Amino acid sequence: MSGESVTGVWYGRWASETAWVTPNRFIALLDEQAGRISGTVSEPDLQGGMPLHAMLRGARSGGAIHWVKQYDGAGRLAHAVHYAGDVREDATRITGTWRFSTYSGTFAMERERFSVEELSEEILLEVPVR
């Protein structure tokens, strides 16, 4: 398998080819083990309800990735959405398409990567004492 693992926190957006379906944003936590993908997704309910949650399962082979996002049924959604896309070689961006029933659209998701040096830098915080 080429490229970096997709394990981590991803921030994304999806849009529909249907004009009356409002685009939305999401946060996904992905785990990649031996080419298998699993994870969770949270996104705001644009109609004012509780946030929407889903589980995802899929696979990756090189730069190609696919998964099924299954909403948990809380609120008003309990359907599955199929995603397929391409992973950038440095695993900081995934783009592709999604489909559900007669609906379809595009998605893009990104994440920041930090080096060991950046994560181990000591940060001095000055906290005022009263």
Backbone torsions as a table, in degrees:
resi	resn	phi	psi	omega
1	MET	NA	132.9	-180.0
2	SER	-96.7	158.5	174.3
3	GLY	87.1	172.6	179.6
4	GLU	-78.3	159.5	175.5
5	SER	-66.5	151.3	175.8
6	VAL	-95.4	5.6	178.3
7	THR	-58.7	129.5	177.4
8	GLY	144.8	-170.8	-179.3
9	VAL	-95.4	130.6	-177.9
10	TRP	-123.9	142.7	176.7
11	TYR	-116.0	128.6	-174.7
12	GLY	-145.7	178.2	177.0
13	ARG	-142.0	146.2	170.8
14	TRP	-126.7	152.4	178.3
15	ALA	-136.9	156.7	-178.2
16	SER	-109.6	153.3	172.9
17	GLU	-80.1	-10.3	177.3
18	THR	-91.8	121.9	-172.6
19	ALA	-58.4	-33.8	-174.8
20	TRP	-86.8	-2.1	174.8
21	VAL	-90.5	115.3	-175.5
22	THR	-74.0	128.8	176.3
23	PRO	-59.1	157.2	-178.8
24	ASN	-144.1	165.6	177.2
25	ARG	-112.6	165.7	-179.0
26	PHE	-156.0	164.3	171.0
27	ILE	-123.6	129.6	179.4
28	ALA	-122.3	139.3	172.9
29	LEU	-111.3	109.9	-176.4
30	LEU	-104.9	148.2	173.5
31	ASP	-132.1	125.5	178.7
32	GLU	-113.9	122.7	177.8
33	GLN	-133.5	112.4	177.4
34	ALA	52.4	42.0	177.1
35	GLY	85.3	-6.2	176.7
36	ARG	-93.8	139.2	-179.0
37	ILE	-115.0	134.4	172.3
38	SER	-141.0	163.8	178.4
39	GLY	166.8	-172.4	179.2
40	THR	-130.5	154.9	179.7
41	VAL	-134.4	137.7	173.0
42	SER	-127.1	139.2	176.9
43	GLU	-147.5	150.3	179.4
44	PRO	-68.3	147.6	171.7
45	ASP	-86.6	109.6	-175.5
46	LEU	-69.5	-6.0	176.8
47	GLN	-99.4	13.8	172.1
48	GLY	91.8	2.2	-179.9
49	GLY	-85.0	-167.4	177.7
50	MET	-66.4	153.6	177.1
51	PRO	-55.7	149.5	179.9
52	LEU	-92.4	141.0	-178.8
53	HIS	-127.8	146.4	179.6
54	ALA	-148.9	157.4	172.4
55	MET	-104.9	151.1	174.7
56	LEU	-132.7	148.1	177.8
57	ARG	-141.4	138.0	179.6
58	GLY	-173.5	-155.0	-177.0
59	ALA	-151.4	161.3	177.4
60	ARG	-135.4	138.8	174.3
61	SER	-135.6	106.5	-176.4
62	GLY	62.5	-123.5	-179.7
63	GLY	-89.2	-5.6	-178.8
64	ALA	-94.0	135.9	-179.6
65	ILE	-138.6	146.7	175.3
66	HIS	-151.3	152.0	177.0
67	TRP	-158.9	166.0	172.7
68	VAL	-113.7	126.3	176.6
69	LYS	-99.5	117.1	-178.9
70	GLN	-108.8	111.4	176.6
71	TYR	-64.4	148.1	-174.2
72	ASP	-79.8	-5.6	177.1
73	GLY	91.3	-9.1	176.5
74	ALA	-67.9	147.4	-177.0
75	GLY	73.9	-126.2	-174.2
76	ARG	-115.6	0.1	-174.9
77	LEU	-114.3	134.8	175.5
78	ALA	-145.0	20.3	-176.3
79	HIS	-96.9	170.3	178.9
80	ALA	-109.3	142.2	179.1
81	VAL	-122.4	131.3	-179.5
82	HIS	-94.7	129.0	179.9
83	TYR	-118.2	143.8	173.6
84	ALA	-145.4	137.6	-177.6
85	GLY	-163.7	-169.3	-178.8
86	ASP	-123.7	136.9	178.7
87	VAL	-98.8	127.7	173.9
88	ARG	-61.1	147.1	-175.8
89	GLU	-53.2	-38.0	179.8
90	ASP	-85.8	5.8	176.3
91	ALA	57.0	40.9	175.1
92	THR	-111.1	-3.8	-179.1
93	ARG	-151.6	137.3	172.9
94	ILE	-128.5	130.2	176.8
95	THR	-130.9	152.0	178.7
96	GLY	174.3	-152.6	-176.5
97	THR	-128.0	159.5	175.7
98	TRP	-132.5	158.5	176.7
99	ARG	-150.9	144.8	176.3
100	PHE	-151.0	119.7	-179.7
101	SER	53.8	-121.4	179.1
102	THR	-96.3	5.8	-178.7
103	TYR	-98.8	150.1	176.7
104	SER	-158.0	168.6	179.9
105	GLY	179.8	-160.4	-177.7
106	THR	-122.7	161.7	174.4
107	PHE	-144.7	157.0	173.1
108	ALA	-145.5	140.1	178.8
109	MET	-142.4	145.1	-176.2
110	GLU	-136.8	161.0	173.4
111	ARG	-148.9	156.0	175.5
112	GLU	-91.1	145.5	175.2
113	ARG	-115.5	134.2	179.4
114	PHE	-116.9	140.8	176.4
115	SER	-77.8	162.6	176.8
116	VAL	-57.9	-39.2	179.9
117	GLU	-62.9	-42.7	179.3
118	GLU	-64.5	-39.7	-178.4
119	LEU	-73.6	-25.2	-177.5
120	SER	-96.8	-0.8	177.7
121	GLU	-61.4	136.4	177.8
122	GLU	-81.6	131.2	179.7
123	ILE	-111.8	125.9	179.5
124	LEU	-94.2	119.2	177.8
125	LEU	-105.9	132.2	175.9
126	GLU	-102.4	115.0	-178.7
127	VAL	-110.4	121.4	179.2
128	PRO	-66.9	137.6	178.0
129	VAL	-108.9	130.9	-178.3
130	ARG	-106.7	NA	NA
